[in-house]
Amino acid sequence: MFNGHFYHATIRKTVAVFGTLFNNLSVVRKTKSGDIADITKVPLSYGPKHKFLARIKELDSLDNMKLGVKLPRMSFEISDISYDSAAVNSIYNNMTVTDGTGATKNIRGYVPYTINMELSIMAKNQDDALQLLEQILPTFTPTYTIAVKYVEGASSIDVPITLMSTALSDEYEGDMNTQRTLIYTLGFSIKTKFFGQALDKKVILNTITGIFNGENNSHLATQSIIDYDALELQDDSIVLGNKEAIMNYFDFAYGELITMTVQATSSIEFTLNESLYGATSLSEGKLQSYEVEPNVDGGYIHTLVLYNNSGHFRIGEDLVRTGNNLIGSVVTYTIE
């Protein structure tokens, strides 16, 4: 929708996999001596059971020879699709796929959904229905997991299929010549994942490694590697506007003291060691000292010394205190 057309056929594959589980069932009829007289493979179709029942009722005479090919049979259909909030995954948990040319692309996260299916077993006598039911129930305890490849070029993922309910209906209305239909309805829940479009992988432009000691979590060492020429070519990657801001952003070391200047409309009194936060970056710093002086262009400049222990502040973002009370806008900061 946002980056062009793509189609992984997720629901189509889910339906096909579910149907494959039940497409090889059969019923056996025996003679009085116990010998096998007939083995009938039970047909399976996708569609609502009511349509098949309507077709059966059209041939409502037991003398009709075509009736024997109608039952037993099975049908299945999707009854519901709902968002699975309990299985939400981070959008940053990416999956790498390979296209037909061997190039690698990236799919950013997935969206979990639950697809509910109903499988209907229709038979004209109880023994046929029970044979089919007994071939199905032992497989689900109550969950059966199958591997499905939803995205071409990616690995298969495990899809749990859970048997949720079993219900019996006996359609037996009319006179003695009217066709009787036994219906067992099995409800299944399928945990499905919907993947987005496969896009070209972004170039890794920087790596940051921080090492902390085990006592006071103070910073011991940091390593930052940045390809600034590559940054200039990746326009969509430059979110801070200029190379100096990017350098300040990436080269900042957790746990060090910083001196920050903040533009405010009024003079503000602070409490030492109170927490100050970046409204955009959500970084936290503990105030060590501060100075206030009037700004020649109006308002006041607050020079703050912070001990940072929660990520990077950003130039231009709002600085707030507990309760989301605005202090002012971050103008500069330097690392001591």
N, C-alpha and C positions, 0 to 999 in steps of 0.2 A: 504493500500500500504506500509506503514511504520511499522505498528504494527500488521499485520495479516489481515485476511479477515473479512469484515463486509459488511452488506447490509441492508439498511432500506427501500428499495423499494420506494423511495420518488416519482419518476416520475410515477411509476405504480399506487401508491395511489392517486396522483394528477389526473391522467387520470380517475381512477375509480370514484372519488368523482365528477368530472366534469360531467361525463356521467350520474351519478345517478340523477343529477338535471333535466335531460330532458327525462328520460326513462319511464315516465308515462303520456305522452301527447296523446291526442286523437282528432279526428275531428268528427263532428256531421253533418249528412245530414238529412234534413227535407222534408216533403211532402209539396205540395202547400198549404195545410191548416195549416201548421205550426207545425204539429206533428213530433216527432222524428222518422225517418225511420231507421236510422242506426248509430251506434257509433263504430268507427274504431280506435283501438289503433295503434299509429304510431310507426313502428319499428325504432330502433336506433342502429347504428353500428359504430365501429371505423374504419376509413379508408378514403382515399381521395375520394371526390365526383366524380372524373372523372371515377373511376372504376365502380361505380354504374350507371353512365350515359352511359358508354359503354355497360353494360349489358342491359339497357333499350332499347338502339338503336338496339340491336340484335333482339328485338321483336318490329319491327317498324310498325306493322299493327294494326290498331284500332280494327280489327276483332279478334285479338288474345285474347282469354279469360284469358290467364295467365297475361296479362298486368295489370289487376285490382289489383293484389297483389303487384305490384311493386311501385306504387305511391298512396298516399304520403309516404315519408320516410325521415329520417334524418341521417346524418353522421357527425362525427367530427374527427379532427386530430390536432396534434401539428404542428404549422407553424414555430415556432421560440423559441429558448431558449437563453437568454442573461443575463449577470451579472448585478445585480441591485446595482450600486454604490451608489445610494441615500439612501440605507437601510443598509449600512455596520455597523456591530456591533463589539464591542470589543471582542477579542478572550478570554478575561478573564471573560466574562459574562457566567459562566458555568451553565450547567443544570445537575441535579442529576436524575439518573434513577435507577430503581430497577429491578434486574433480576429475573429469576424463582425461585431462592433459597432464595430470600429476601435480598440478599446482595446489597448494594448501589454502584453504579459506577458513573463516572463523564464524561460528554461530554463537551469539551472545545469550546464554542461559536458555531456559525453557519455561513454559507455562503449564502447570499441572491441572488436569481435568479428570473427572470421573465419568465414564460412560457406562450407563446401566443397560443391560441386555435382558430380554426375556426369551427363554427357549420353551416352546410348547411341544409336548409329546401328545399326539392324537392317535387314538386306537379305538377299535370297535369291541375289543374284549380286554379284560383286566390283565390277562397273562402277557399279552403283547406289550402293554404299557409298562408292566413291572419289569419285564426283561430289559427294556430300554433304560428305565430308571436305575436299575441295579448296575448297568454298565457305566453309568455316569457318576453316581454318588461316591464310589470309593476313590475316584481320582481327585476329588476336592476335599481337603481336610482342614478348614473349608477353602483354602487358597491353593491354586495351582499357578506356578510361575513359568512363563514362556519367554524366550528371547525374540525380540522383534527389531528389525532394522528399519527404523522410521526414516532415516536420512541416508541417501546414497553417498558412499564415500566415508561413512562414519561407522563406528562399531555398533553392534546390536546392544540394546538395553533390555533389562529384565522388566517384564510387565506382569504384575500380579492379577490373577482373575479369581475372584472370590464368590463362592456360592452363598447367596444371602437368604434365599427363601425357597420353599417348595409348597405348591398349592394344588389341590385336586378339584376338578369340576366334572360332573357327570351330566352330559347333555342327553336326557332321556325323556322326551315329551312326545305325545301322540299315541297312536294305537300300536299294536304289537308288530306291525309291518314297518314302522318308522325306524330309521337308522339310529342306533345308539352311538354316542361319541364320548369316550373318556378322554379327558384332557388333564395332563399334568403340566403345570407352569412353573418353571424354575427361573428364579431371578438371580442375575449375576452382576457383579460390580467389577469394572475394569479400570485400573489406574493408568491413565494415558498421559503422555507428554507432547505438547505442541511446540515445535521448534520454529524459529524465525528464519529469515533469509541468510544464506551463507554469503559473507562479505569478505573482501580481501583483508588479510591480517595487517594490522598496523605495525609499523617498525618500532622496536623498543628503542627509545631515545635516551633513557637514563636508567641507572640502577643505584639504589641507596641501601647501604648496609649499616646498621647501627648495632653497637655492642654495649651492653650495660652490665654493671656488676650486680651481684646478688644481694647486696645489703640495702642501699638506699636508692637503687635504680638510677644512679647518676650516669651520665654519658662518658664512656671511655674513649671511643673511637668512632669515626664515621668515614665512609668512602662514597664519593659521588662521581659518576662518570657521565658526562653530557656531551652529545654531539650537537653543538650550537648551530653549525651549518645546516644540519638536517632539520633543526627546529625552524630555521628561516624558510625552509622549503615546505614544511608541513603547516600550512596556514591554519588549518582547523585544530591543530594541537596547541597553538599559542593562545592561552586563555588570559594571560596577564599583560599582554600588550607590548612588551619590550624585553630585550635580552637581559638587562640589568635586573628587572623584576623577576624574570625566570631564574636567574642565578641566585638571587636572594631566596627564592622559594625553595629550590632544590638543595642548595648548599647549607640550609639551616640545620643545626644539630640539636636534637632533643636534649633537654636537661641543661642547656646553657643559658646564661644571662643575656638578655637583649635590652637595648635601649630603643624605645619607641616614641615617636612624636605623633600626637593626636590633635587634630583640629576640632575644637568645640565652640559652641556659641556662647557658653558661659563658663565661669571659673568653677571647678568641681573639687570638693574635698574628698579625699580617699582615706581608707583605713589600711594600714600596712598589713600585708599578707592576705588581703582579700583577693578573691578570684575574679579575673576579667576574661571575657570571652570574645572571640571573633564571630560576628553574626553569620558570616558566610562559611568560613572554614571550620567553625565550631571548636577552634583551638582554645586551650585554657592556659592562663599564666597567673602566677602568684606575684602580687605587687611587692617590690622590695623598697622602692623609694620613688618620689615624684617631685616635680617642680612645675609651677604655673606662671606664665607670663603673657601679657597682651600681644595680640598679633597685629602687625601694622595694617593688614587688610581687613581687620575687624575680627571679633571673637577672641579666643584664647588658644594658645599652644600649650599642651600638656606634655611634658617630657617624663616618660614612665620607664622605670627599670623593672623588668619582669623576669621571673624564673619560669621558663616554659617547660611544661611536662606533658603536653597533649597535642602535638602536631604543629603545623605551620600556620602562622598568621598570613594574611594577604594584604598587600598594599591597596588602599582604596576601600576596604571593607569597613563596616561599622564595628566599633568596639563597644560592648555592653557589659554591665555588671549583673550580679544576681538579681533575678526578677525581670530580666530583659530590659532594664533601664538603659537608654542610650547615653553614651558618653560623648562620642564623636567619631570622626573618620580617621583611619590610620594613614598617615602621610609618609613616614619613613620608619625603618627600624634597622639597627645594626647589631652585629654579634660581638659581644665582648670576649 
